[in-house]
Every structure is written in C-alpha cells, then in structure tokens.
Amino acid sequence: MNSRKQKNKKSTKDIVPQVQKLMEMPVTARLVLGECEMEIDEILRMGQGSILELDTNVKDTLKLYINNEEIAEAKSVKVGGKIGAQIKQISSTEKRLKDLTDLD
C-alpha cells in the first residue's frame, strides 16, 4: 500500500509542470465588432480613410473568440481614449478549458 501512495504522489508531481505549460500557452483572441459583404472591386477601391459599414449597431453585443471558439459576449466601452470590451457573459471555466484543449 505504501508503494501505491508513492505512485499517486509521483503522478500528481508529474502533472503540475504540464498544467503550468498549459497556463503559459499562447492563444489568439478576437473581438468581433461586426461583418460586411463587399465585392472585389469595392475592396480594390479601398484606401486610407475608407469606411466600412458593419452590420452591428453601437449597442449590440460583441463576440469574444479564443482560438476560434466563442467564449464570451461583451459590450464596447471607452477606456480613456481607447476602445475596450466589458465581458457581459462568459462560458464556464470547464467549457473554456475543454474548447481550448479539445479535451472530452
């Protein structure tokens, strides 16, 4: 029984560095403000100062994606002279971890 206890302790010890690596893994975050459809000739005419009209109203909910998985809804906020996003609703920690690591 003592050797079984030691085995379990060793297993836990081995997992800690793996979890630490996971916590340091870089991810890509995207906050989607909206979308629009354009024809190729419109894209080719674009230049500095061009404006894209999105399908989103100023007060609409924004979507936050991490590694192409939607994990939260947010609203736009002003932070000093910059724009930011305040999380309104976020998926559970378990779901986010599953989505990011593709674990079952």
Secondary structure, 3 states (H helix, E strand, C coil): CHHHHHHHHHHHHHHHHHHHHHHCCCCCEEEECCCCCCCHHHHHHCCCCCCCCCCCCCCCCEEEEECCEEEEEEEEEEECCEEEEEEEEECCHHHHHHHHHCCC
